[in-house]
Amino acid sequence: MASSSFDGKTMAAPVKNIGFKNLIDTFIVNVQKAEGKALNLPLISPINAATVKLEEVRNVAIRIELSNGCVGWGEVPVLPPITAEDQPLAMAKVAETCQFLRKSPSMTLGSLLGEIGRILPGHAYASVRAGVEMAVIDAVAYSMGVPLWGVFGGVSCTITTDMTIPIVSSLEAARLASKYREKGFQTLKLKVGKNLNGDIEVLQSIRAAYPDCGFILDANEGYNCTEAIQVLQTLHEMKLTPILFEQPVHRDDLEGLGRVTQIAKEKYGVYVAADESCRGLNDAKLIVERKLADVVNIKLAKLGVLGALEVIEFARASGLHLMIGGMVESRLSMGFAGHLAAGLGCFKFIDLDAPLHLSEDPVVEGYEVSGPVYKFTNARGSGGSLHWDNI
């Protein structure tokens, strides 16, 4: 039987559900090594959304090794203007934080995560904070001899994701829809918000190619309130009803978001999700107070791991539905998010398809992929790693 170091002692492993809050209070962390490197990855094709066009992934990978030799991995997603950091700033902040970790004395996991939050506060450094938190928590889970999904609740070891179709021509959208149908994806997420008429044409072509798929509309702030409601009305007339309308208006147009949510629910029976409009607990509280959305999209890159858990707890207590998504990340980061989603088992919508848009996969081992299903079969931590000397 495997064993792990816990507060300087040896304990039996694995354990399926150890309780993250208990781990924060009791596990003593001693970081021996911590470093970051640029993680540049090519895409199968450029990704177009209403507010961004991405030609290449330029993230940052993080490796943390504890004094017991256990290693954890994290990834900082970088996608300006959605993330506040660009890659040079992210690299600088990772280097600063890693230097602090190497010099830090032993302390509880909770205390260490608190210090990381102090160095990387707020939304401005949320993406870097998420990457560092991932690596530390992964190393601790590895030390404990448990998979991350067990750390986060142990509800399940699998998830089923949707698949995203970026803003493309109607012909290309139909081709992609047919391709993803063959691979078993039952829900497609469609990027919209640049051209109202063009969006309708794309939706028609996708429905013709894949008549029985469920679909999510993601406007990425691209519409105004009137346009968003018009899209829903037009789709209703065409007998095309999305299962979710994500961030239909600009993140600061709270009045418009609330209006779209009200009309979507009362007239069309469609959920509306806040993504860019929910960047922390205060935003989530405002969404509940003013009934601005039915769903909040949890992304580690905009909240950090601890921040995400905080919003998740509040949303569940307040009756908000939950979605989990990401930026454009490798299986390193998406694996962590997937473990969290599987372990908690509380997400109505799962959008963790980002690694499937990369033309290269740098991650060694990690979760198993079968079409839209991710299965976490590893016994310890996230199960994924990088050939550190080769990136």
C-alpha positions as CSV (number, residue, x, y, z in Angstrom):
1,M,0.0,0.0,0.0
2,A,1.2,3.5,-0.9
3,S,2.1,5.9,1.9
4,S,2.3,9.7,2.0
5,S,3.8,12.4,4.2
6,F,1.3,14.3,6.3
7,D,2.5,16.7,8.8
8,G,5.7,14.9,9.0
9,K,4.0,11.5,9.6
10,T,3.2,8.6,7.4
11,M,-0.4,7.6,6.7
12,A,-2.1,5.0,4.5
13,A,-3.3,6.0,1.1
14,P,-5.3,6.3,-1.1
15,V,-8.3,8.0,0.5
16,K,-11.3,8.8,-1.7
17,N,-12.7,11.9,0.0
18,I,-10.5,13.6,2.5
19,G,-12.2,17.0,2.6
20,F,-10.4,20.1,1.2
21,K,-11.2,22.3,4.2
22,N,-9.7,19.8,6.6
23,L,-6.6,19.6,4.3
24,I,-6.2,23.4,4.4
25,D,-6.1,23.4,8.2
26,T,-3.9,20.4,8.8
27,F,-1.4,19.7,6.0
28,I,2.0,21.2,6.5
29,V,3.7,22.4,3.3
30,N,7.4,22.8,2.8
31,V,8.3,23.9,-0.7
32,Q,11.8,22.9,-1.9
33,K,11.6,24.0,-5.6
34,A,9.3,26.3,-7.5
35,E,9.7,27.6,-11.0
36,G,7.8,28.7,-14.1
37,K,8.4,28.4,-17.8
38,A,6.6,29.8,-20.9
39,L,4.2,27.2,-22.4
40,N,3.6,28.1,-26.0
41,L,1.3,25.8,-28.0
42,P,-0.1,25.8,-31.5
43,L,-3.8,25.7,-32.3
44,I,-5.4,23.4,-34.9
45,S,-6.9,26.6,-36.3
46,P,-7.3,30.2,-35.1
47,I,-10.1,30.7,-32.5
48,N,-12.4,33.6,-33.2
49,A,-14.9,35.0,-30.6
50,A,-16.7,38.3,-30.4
51,T,-14.0,40.1,-28.4
52,V,-10.8,38.2,-29.2
53,K,-9.0,36.3,-31.9
54,L,-6.4,33.8,-30.9
55,E,-3.6,32.5,-33.2
56,E,-1.4,30.8,-30.6
57,V,-1.5,29.8,-27.0
58,R,1.1,31.6,-24.9
59,N,0.6,30.4,-21.3
60,V,2.9,29.8,-18.4
61,A,3.6,26.4,-16.8
62,I,4.5,26.0,-13.1
63,R,6.3,23.2,-11.3
64,I,6.4,22.9,-7.5
65,E,8.4,20.3,-5.6
66,L,7.9,19.7,-1.9
67,S,10.6,18.7,0.5
68,N,9.2,15.1,0.5
69,G,9.9,15.0,-3.3
70,C,6.3,15.2,-4.4
71,V,5.7,17.4,-7.5
72,G,2.7,19.5,-8.4
73,W,1.8,21.2,-11.7
74,G,-0.1,24.3,-12.6
75,E,-0.8,26.4,-15.6
76,V,-1.4,30.1,-16.0
77,P,-3.9,30.8,-18.9
78,V,-3.1,34.0,-20.7
79,L,-5.7,35.5,-23.0
80,P,-5.8,39.3,-23.1
81,P,-8.1,41.2,-22.8
82,I,-10.0,38.5,-20.9
83,T,-7.2,37.9,-18.5
84,A,-5.6,41.0,-17.0
85,E,-2.1,39.5,-17.5
86,D,-0.2,39.1,-20.7
87,Q,2.6,36.5,-20.9
88,P,5.5,38.7,-19.9
89,L,3.6,40.0,-16.8
90,A,2.5,36.5,-16.0
91,M,6.1,35.2,-16.2
92,A,7.3,38.0,-13.9
93,K,4.7,37.4,-11.3
94,V,5.2,33.7,-11.4
95,A,9.0,34.2,-10.9
96,E,8.3,36.5,-7.9
97,T,5.9,34.1,-6.3
98,C,8.1,31.1,-6.8
99,Q,11.0,32.9,-5.2
100,F,8.8,33.6,-2.2
101,L,7.7,29.9,-2.0
102,R,11.3,28.7,-2.1
103,K,12.2,30.9,0.8
104,S,9.1,30.3,2.9
105,P,9.2,28.3,6.1
106,S,6.9,25.3,6.6
107,M,3.3,26.3,7.2
108,T,-0.2,24.9,6.8
109,L,-1.7,24.7,3.3
110,G,-4.2,27.3,4.3
111,S,-1.6,29.7,5.5
112,L,0.5,29.2,2.3
113,L,-2.5,29.8,0.0
114,G,-3.2,32.9,2.0
115,E,0.3,34.2,1.4
116,I,-0.1,33.5,-2.3
117,G,-3.3,35.5,-2.3
118,R,-1.5,38.4,-0.7
119,I,1.2,38.4,-3.3
120,L,-1.3,38.0,-6.2
121,P,-4.4,39.9,-5.1
122,G,-7.7,40.5,-6.9
123,H,-8.7,40.0,-10.5
124,A,-5.5,41.6,-11.8
125,Y,-3.5,38.5,-10.9
126,A,-6.2,35.9,-10.8
127,S,-4.8,33.8,-13.6
128,V,-1.3,33.7,-12.1
129,R,-2.8,33.0,-8.7
130,A,-4.8,30.1,-10.1
131,G,-1.7,28.5,-11.7
132,V,0.3,28.7,-8.5
133,E,-2.6,27.4,-6.4
134,M,-3.1,24.5,-8.8
135,A,0.6,23.5,-8.5
136,V,0.6,23.7,-4.7
137,I,-2.7,21.8,-4.3
138,D,-1.6,19.2,-6.8
139,A,1.6,18.6,-4.9
140,V,-0.3,18.2,-1.7
141,A,-2.8,15.7,-3.2
142,Y,0.1,13.7,-4.6
143,S,1.7,13.7,-1.1
144,M,-1.6,12.5,0.4
145,G,-1.8,9.7,-2.2
146,V,-5.2,10.7,-3.4
147,P,-6.5,12.0,-6.8
148,L,-7.6,15.6,-7.0
149,W,-11.2,14.6,-7.5
150,G,-11.1,12.9,-4.1
151,V,-9.7,16.1,-2.5
152,F,-12.6,18.1,-3.9
153,G,-15.4,15.8,-2.7
154,G,-15.1,12.4,-4.4
155,V,-18.5,12.5,-6.1
156,S,-17.3,11.2,-9.4
157,C,-14.2,10.5,-11.4
158,T,-15.7,11.4,-14.8
159,I,-17.1,14.5,-16.6
160,T,-18.7,15.1,-19.9
161,T,-17.8,18.3,-21.7
162,D,-19.4,20.2,-24.6
163,M,-17.5,21.2,-27.7
164,T,-17.0,24.8,-28.9
165,I,-17.4,26.0,-32.5
166,P,-15.7,29.4,-32.9
167,I,-17.0,32.2,-35.2
168,V,-16.6,30.6,-38.7
169,S,-18.6,30.5,-41.9
170,S,-21.9,28.6,-42.0
171,L,-20.3,26.0,-44.3
172,E,-17.4,25.4,-41.8
173,A,-19.7,25.4,-38.9
174,A,-21.8,22.6,-40.5
175,R,-18.6,20.6,-41.2
176,L,-17.5,20.9,-37.6
177,A,-20.9,20.0,-36.3
178,S,-20.9,16.8,-38.3
179,K,-17.4,16.0,-37.1
180,Y,-18.3,16.4,-33.5
181,R,-21.5,14.5,-33.9
182,E,-19.4,11.5,-35.1
183,K,-17.2,11.9,-32.0
184,G,-20.1,11.7,-29.7
185,F,-20.5,15.3,-28.5
186,Q,-24.1,15.9,-27.6
187,T,-23.8,19.6,-26.7
188,L,-22.2,22.2,-28.9
189,K,-21.2,25.7,-27.7
190,L,-21.4,28.3,-30.5
191,K,-19.4,31.5,-30.4
192,V,-21.7,34.4,-31.6
193,G,-21.9,38.1,-31.1
194,K,-20.1,39.7,-34.1
195,N,-22.8,39.6,-36.8
196,L,-26.4,39.0,-36.0
197,N,-27.5,37.8,-39.4
198,G,-24.4,35.7,-39.8
199,D,-24.9,34.1,-36.4
200,I,-28.4,33.0,-37.4
201,E,-27.1,31.5,-40.7
202,V,-24.5,29.5,-38.7
203,L,-27.1,28.2,-36.3
204,Q,-29.3,27.1,-39.2
205,S,-26.5,25.2,-40.8
206,I,-25.5,23.6,-37.6
207,R,-29.0,22.5,-36.9
208,A,-29.2,21.0,-40.4
209,A,-26.0,19.1,-39.9
210,Y,-26.8,18.0,-36.4
211,P,-30.5,18.2,-35.8
212,D,-30.7,16.7,-32.3
213,C,-27.7,18.4,-30.6
214,G,-28.1,20.7,-27.6
215,F,-26.5,24.0,-28.1
216,I,-25.1,26.9,-26.0
217,L,-24.8,30.4,-27.3
218,D,-21.8,32.3,-26.1
219,A,-21.8,36.0,-27.1
220,N,-18.7,37.0,-25.1
221,E,-20.3,40.4,-24.5
222,G,-20.9,40.9,-28.2
223,Y,-24.6,41.9,-28.3
224,N,-26.5,44.7,-26.8
225,C,-29.7,44.0,-25.0
226,T,-32.0,44.5,-28.0
227,E,-29.8,42.3,-30.2
228,A,-29.7,39.5,-27.6
229,I,-33.5,39.4,-27.3
230,Q,-33.8,39.5,-31.0
231,V,-31.6,36.4,-31.4
232,L,-33.8,34.5,-28.9
233,Q,-37.0,35.6,-30.7
234,T,-35.6,34.6,-34.1
235,L,-34.5,31.3,-32.8
236,H,-37.8,30.7,-31.2
237,E,-39.6,31.3,-34.5
238,M,-37.2,28.8,-36.1
239,K,-38.0,26.3,-33.3
240,L,-34.3,26.4,-32.2
241,T,-34.0,26.8,-28.5
242,P,-30.6,27.0,-26.9
243,I,-30.1,25.3,-23.5
244,L,-28.0,28.3,-22.3
245,F,-27.2,31.9,-23.4
246,E,-23.8,32.9,-22.0
247,Q,-22.8,36.5,-21.4
248,P,-25.1,38.0,-24.0
249,V,-24.1,41.7,-23.3
250,H,-21.1,43.7,-22.0
251,R,-20.0,42.7,-18.5
252,D,-20.8,46.2,-17.2
253,D,-24.3,46.3,-18.7
254,L,-26.0,44.9,-15.6
255,E,-29.3,46.3,-16.5
256,G,-29.2,44.7,-20.0
257,L,-28.0,41.4,-18.5
258,G,-30.9,41.4,-16.1
259,R,-33.4,42.3,-18.8
260,V,-32.2,39.5,-21.1
261,T,-32.3,37.0,-18.3
262,Q,-35.9,38.0,-17.5
263,I,-37.1,37.8,-21.1
264,A,-35.2,34.6,-21.8
265,K,-36.7,32.8,-18.8
266,E,-40.2,34.1,-19.0
267,K,-40.8,34.0,-22.7
268,Y,-38.4,31.3,-24.1
269,G,-37.5,29.1,-21.1
270,V,-33.7,29.7,-21.7
271,Y,-31.1,30.0,-18.9
272,V,-28.7,33.0,-19.1
273,A,-25.2,32.7,-17.7
274,A,-22.9,35.4,-16.4
275,D,-19.2,34.8,-17.3
276,E,-17.3,38.1,-17.7
277,S,-19.8,39.7,-15.4
278,C,-18.9,37.4,-12.5
279,R,-15.2,37.9,-11.6
280,G,-15.5,37.4,-7.8
281,L,-17.7,36.8,-4.9
282,N,-19.1,40.4,-4.8
283,D,-20.2,40.0,-8.4
284,A,-21.9,36.7,-7.6
285,K,-23.7,38.4,-4.7
286,L,-24.9,41.2,-6.9
287,I,-26.1,38.7,-9.5
288,V,-28.3,37.0,-6.9
289,E,-29.5,40.2,-5.3
290,R,-30.6,41.7,-8.6
291,K,-31.5,38.5,-10.4
292,L,-29.1,39.2,-13.2
293,A,-28.5,35.6,-14.4
294,D,-29.5,32.0,-13.7
295,V,-26.0,30.6,-14.0
296,V,-22.5,31.7,-13.2
297,N,-19.5,30.4,-15.2
298,I,-16.7,29.3,-12.9
299,K,-13.2,29.8,-14.5
300,L,-10.1,29.3,-12.4
301,A,-8.3,31.8,-14.5
302,K,-10.6,34.6,-13.4
303,L,-11.2,33.6,-9.8
304,G,-8.2,31.4,-8.7
305,V,-8.9,28.1,-7.1
306,L,-9.8,29.4,-3.6
307,G,-11.9,32.2,-5.2
308,A,-13.7,29.6,-7.3
309,L,-14.5,27.4,-4.4
310,E,-15.9,30.5,-2.5
311,V,-18.2,31.5,-5.4
312,I,-19.3,27.9,-5.9
313,E,-20.3,27.6,-2.2
314,F,-22.2,30.8,-2.4
315,A,-23.9,30.0,-5.7
316,R,-25.1,26.6,-4.4
317,A,-26.5,28.1,-1.2
318,S,-28.3,30.8,-3.3
319,G,-29.9,28.6,-5.9
320,L,-27.7,29.7,-8.8
321,H,-26.8,27.0,-11.3
322,L,-23.1,26.4,-12.1
323,M,-21.1,26.1,-15.2
324,I,-17.4,25.4,-15.4
325,G,-15.2,26.6,-18.2
326,G,-11.7,27.8,-19.1
327,M,-9.7,30.0,-21.4
328,V,-7.5,28.2,-24.0
329,E,-5.4,25.8,-21.9
330,S,-3.6,22.5,-22.1
331,R,-4.7,19.3,-20.3
332,L,-2.6,20.5,-17.3
333,S,-5.0,23.2,-16.3
334,M,-8.2,21.6,-17.8
335,G,-7.3,18.4,-15.9
336,F,-7.3,20.3,-12.6
337,A,-10.6,22.0,-13.4
338,G,-12.1,18.6,-14.5
339,H,-11.0,17.0,-11.3
340,L,-12.7,19.8,-9.4
341,A,-15.9,19.5,-11.4
342,A,-16.0,15.7,-11.0
343,G,-15.2,15.8,-7.3
344,L,-17.8,18.4,-6.5
345,G,-20.4,17.0,-8.9
346,C,-22.5,20.2,-8.8
347,F,-22.1,21.6,-12.3
348,K,-25.1,21.8,-14.7
349,F,-22.9,22.8,-17.7
350,I,-19.3,21.7,-18.3
351,D,-17.2,23.5,-20.9
352,L,-13.7,22.1,-20.6
353,D,-12.9,21.3,-24.3
354,A,-10.0,23.7,-24.7
355,P,-7.2,21.1,-25.1
356,L,-9.1,19.5,-28.0
357,H,-8.4,22.7,-30.0
358,L,-4.6,22.3,-29.7
359,S,-2.6,20.7,-32.4
360,E,0.0,19.4,-29.8
361,D,-0.5,17.9,-26.4
362,P,2.5,18.5,-24.1
363,V,1.0,16.7,-21.1
364,V,2.3,13.3,-20.1
365,E,-0.4,10.9,-18.9
366,G,-3.3,12.7,-17.1
367,Y,-6.9,11.9,-17.7
368,E,-8.3,9.6,-20.4
369,V,-10.3,11.1,-23.2
370,S,-13.1,9.3,-25.1
371,G,-15.0,11.8,-27.2
372,P,-16.7,14.2,-24.7
373,V,-16.0,12.0,-21.7
374,Y,-12.9,12.6,-19.5
375,K,-12.1,9.9,-17.0
376,F,-9.7,10.5,-14.1
377,T,-8.0,7.1,-13.5
378,N,-4.9,8.3,-11.8
379,A,-4.3,7.4,-8.1
380,R,-2.5,10.6,-6.9
381,G,-2.8,14.3,-7.7
382,S,-3.9,15.4,-11.1
383,G,-2.0,12.6,-12.8
384,G,-0.6,14.9,-15.5
385,S,2.9,16.3,-15.9
386,L,5.3,17.9,-18.4
387,H,8.7,17.0,-19.7
388,W,10.1,20.1,-17.9
389,D,13.4,20.2,-19.7
390,N,11.7,20.1,-23.1
391,I,9.5,23.2,-22.8
